[in-house]
Amino acid sequence: MLADKTSTTYVAGHRGLAGSAIWRRLEADGWTDLVGRSSKEVDLRDRDATRRLFDEIQPTTVVVAAARVGGILANDTYPAEFLSENLRIQVNLMDAALEHGVDRLLFLGSSCIYPRLAPQPIKEEYLLTGHLEQTNEAYAIAKIAGIIQVQSVRREYGKHWISAMPTNLYGPGDNFTAQTSHVLPALIRRYVEATESGAPEVVNWGSGSPLREFLHVDDLASAVSFLLEHYDDPSTINVGTGEDHSIRHIASLVAAAAGYAGETTWDTTRPDGTPRKLLDVTRLRELGWEPSVSLEAGIGATVDWYLEHRAQARS
């Protein structure tokens, strides 16, 4: 076994979309000593505060799910913040982990690390073989730096650190704010509000033609638990479904789940982003892991969650 389920395991970012799902899954899988701290308790951008945290909790295993994240608008509007904050969070966490002798660490990245026009589906070895998507290159560069740090620590210190690159995530606990959300939660909020207001039309960004792969966050959490026990390699590993759909189709599924009966139009003056971003998940499937939540069921459940929790959700 590569990870000890009874050891102190720190989940950085345990209140976020990915981190909260990972926490739930690890708990369900029998991890008995999980530790988390909210951003109000510890600012991971602060190097000294991060070191004091590690002095306090003395973790043996670390999951790095903490990050500043956002959709195309947020990434394009605040590139300096996305670069600086994510670099600081990652470096502080991994430096503190190394100083405290943490032997098992999983760094969670993003599929945006790959070139904008990478061959499809995207294999792990395509990293750093072409230009990034300009609208989120700052965030991508930060995540690439995290991958390199993981690989460097493995090579220099022999630690069993790994990195996993999930595709687009969605699910309960997502960010539904108008200015910073990703495409799927933005669509959910838009169609729910249009349904409730009786709006005759919903206008979405772009042409609707880009193809996107979506992974329910509970499936990501399942993969993280699996990888902590079964994966130990310097190469990053993709986490996804291996299937993609047009944004236009995704919008139609959201509209149906929200009960919206009006028209949908597309504002082609707005950017589409990367034309296609489908991960090759052959390596993960060969290890024995596959997702279990279908897109239609996952979207329906997320719409239901949003309707029930939107007063407390990030919206």
Sequence and secondary structure as in RCSB ss.txt:
>XXXX:A:sequence
MLADKTSTTYVAGHRGLAGSAIWRRLEADGWTDLVGRSSKEVDLRDRDATRRLFDEIQPTTVVVAAARVGGILAN
DTYPAEFLSENLRIQVNLMDAALEHGVDRLLFLGSSCIYPRLAPQPIKEEYLLTGHLEQTNEAYAIAKIAGIIQV
QSVRREYGKHWISAMPTNLYGPGDNFTAQTSHVLPALIRRYVEATESGAPEVVNWGSGSPLREFLHVDDLASAVS
FLLEHYDDPSTINVGTGEDHSIRHIASLVAAAAGYAGETTWDTTRPDGTPRKLLDVTRLRELGWEPSVSLEAGIG
ATVDWYLEHRAQARS
>XXXX:A:secstr
  S TTS EEEETTTSHHHHHHHHHHHHTT   EE   TTT  TT HHHHHHHHHHH  SEEEE       HHHH
HH HHHHHHHHHHHHHHHHHHHHHTT  EEEEE  GGGS TT  SSB GGGTTSS   GGGHHHHHHHHHHHHHH
HHHHHHH  EEEEEEE EEESTT B  TTT  HHHHHHHHHHHHHHHT SEEEEES S  EE EEEHHHHHHHHH
HHHHH   SS EEES S  EEHHHHHHHHHHHHT  SEEEEETTS    SEE B  HHHHHHT      HHHHHH
HHHHHHHHHTTTSB 
